[in-house]
Amino acid sequence: MYLFLAILLSVILGYLLFVMGPIVGGILAFGIIAGSLFRGIYLLNDVRKRIATISPDAAKVQEQVQEPAHEIVPEHLQSPLAYKKYLEAKQ
């Protein structure tokens, strides 16, 4: 329904701009398009700022990646023998 209303309003606006003449209609059309583009850029910038506040910090992610493996892997799975025993027990 909103799409149909937007199309209908656009047709009416286009007709009015066409009736006003090439100079006035062109200036108004340029203003509408430029204003829409600037508003879109503003909204994209706002979305980027909001996402940046909730996304994890890159430095924290790099710290977690560079942690030694013995802190990530549990103690009972650090040796190859323990891992073999784990696989045998699993079967």
ABEGO torsion letter per residue (X at the ends): XAAAAAAAAAAAAAAAAAAAEAAAAAAAAAAAAAAAAAAAAAAAAAAAAAAAAABBBAAAAAAAAABBAAAABBAAAABAAAAAAAAAAAX
